[in-house]
Amino acid sequence: MKYENLMLSGLFVACLLVCTLVLGAMLKATPSSVQLATTSISSVLLAAPAQCALPADGVICPRLPG
């Protein structure tokens, strides 16, 4: 009986440790949207594809068949 209680308390401590580590990682991580917002606009524009950019009126470029 004492062995089972020791195993259960050890399992509880291990699960509590894993849950704490996962929660800490989620709270400490910076989302990608925040990382993107901290980069400069010029680097974002350079990374964007230049083949079919949206014009100022917002009309989407049609795909050419082929």
C-alpha positions as a printed Julia matrix, in Angstrom:
66×3 Matrix{Float64}:
  0.0    0.0     0.0
  2.81   2.4     0.82
  4.51   1.62   -2.52
  1.35   2.55   -4.47
  1.02   5.85   -2.59
  4.66   6.66   -3.32
  4.16   5.9    -7.04
  1.0    8.01   -7.21
  2.61  10.97   -5.47
  5.64  10.7    -7.78
  3.34  10.64  -10.81
  1.47  13.66   -9.48
  4.71  15.61   -9.01
  5.93  14.63  -12.5
  2.64  15.69  -14.12
  2.62  18.95  -12.19
  6.18  19.66  -13.33
  5.34  18.95  -16.99
  2.22  21.12  -16.84
  4.19  23.96  -15.24
  6.88  23.76  -17.91
  4.33  23.77  -20.74
  2.43  26.69  -19.24
  5.65  28.61  -18.73
  6.68  28.0   -22.34
  3.3   29.23  -23.59
  3.44  32.38  -21.49
  7.05  33.17  -22.39
  6.76  32.55  -26.15
  6.32  35.55  -28.43
  3.64  35.05  -31.11
  4.75  35.36  -34.74
  2.41  38.33  -35.29
  4.25  40.29  -32.61
  7.59  39.29  -34.11
  6.38  40.43  -37.53
  5.22  43.75  -36.1
  8.66  44.44  -34.67
 10.39  44.02  -38.07
 10.81  46.96  -40.39
  8.33  47.63  -43.19
 11.02  47.55  -45.87
 12.06  43.99  -44.99
  8.42  42.86  -45.11
  7.9   44.49  -48.5
 11.08  42.93  -49.86
  9.88  39.49  -48.79
  6.5   39.92  -50.51
  6.08  38.48  -54.04
  6.31  41.16  -56.72
  4.67  39.28  -59.62
  1.07  40.25  -58.86
  0.88  43.02  -56.3
 -2.51  44.54  -55.51
 -3.0   47.96  -57.08
 -4.36  50.89  -55.08
 -7.98  50.21  -56.15
 -7.82  46.69  -54.66
 -8.61  44.73  -57.85
 -6.95  41.33  -57.82
 -4.74  40.41  -60.78
 -6.28  37.69  -62.98
 -4.36  34.47  -63.63
 -3.3   33.96  -67.2
 -4.21  30.52  -68.58
 -1.26  28.45  -69.54
